[in-house]
Amino acid sequence: MWRCRPGPGTRLRAVGRDAHTADLWTWLIIAAHIQLRLARPLAEDLRRPWERPTDPVS
């Protein structure tokens, strides 16, 4: 079971049952962050049909 408790400052920190579960969550967050970073160029200039295109960079 996961609970959030106030940590140092005003941030919340997750409190898990064991270190292995915390490691799994850490790797899950890292993998999600990598996927978002890799997908950034694919979504660089996605416009709706009614939006103006961006100016080309020269």
C-alpha positions as CSV (number, residue, x, y, z in Angstrom):
1,M,0.0,0.0,0.0
2,W,1.3,3.5,-0.9
3,R,0.6,6.6,1.2
4,C,1.9,10.1,0.8
5,R,3.3,11.9,3.8
6,P,4.7,15.4,4.0
7,G,8.4,15.3,3.5
8,P,11.0,18.0,3.9
9,G,9.7,21.4,2.9
10,T,6.2,21.2,1.4
11,R,6.8,18.3,-1.0
12,L,5.1,14.9,-0.6
13,R,7.1,11.8,-0.6
14,A,5.7,8.3,-1.3
15,V,6.0,5.8,1.5
16,G,6.0,2.2,0.3
17,R,6.4,-1.2,1.9
18,D,9.9,-2.1,0.7
19,A,12.9,-0.8,-1.3
20,H,12.2,-3.1,-4.2
21,T,8.8,-1.5,-4.9
22,A,10.4,2.0,-4.7
23,D,13.0,0.9,-7.2
24,L,10.3,-0.3,-9.6
25,W,8.5,3.0,-9.3
26,T,11.8,4.9,-9.9
27,W,12.5,2.9,-13.1
28,L,8.9,3.4,-14.3
29,I,9.2,7.2,-13.9
30,I,12.6,7.1,-15.7
31,A,11.2,5.1,-18.6
32,A,8.2,7.4,-18.9
33,H,10.4,10.5,-18.9
34,I,12.7,9.0,-21.6
35,Q,9.7,8.2,-23.8
36,L,8.4,11.7,-23.5
37,R,11.8,13.1,-24.3
38,L,12.1,10.9,-27.4
39,A,8.5,11.8,-28.6
40,R,9.1,15.6,-28.3
41,P,10.3,16.1,-31.9
42,L,7.2,14.2,-33.2
43,A,4.9,16.7,-31.6
44,E,6.9,19.8,-32.3
45,D,4.6,21.5,-34.8
46,L,1.2,19.7,-34.6
47,R,-1.4,22.3,-35.5
48,R,-5.1,22.2,-35.8
49,P,-6.5,23.0,-39.3
50,W,-7.7,26.4,-38.1
51,E,-4.3,27.4,-36.6
52,R,-1.7,29.3,-38.5
53,P,1.6,27.5,-39.3
54,T,4.7,28.7,-37.5
55,D,7.2,30.9,-39.3
56,P,10.0,28.9,-40.9
57,V,13.3,29.4,-39.1
58,S,16.0,30.7,-41.5
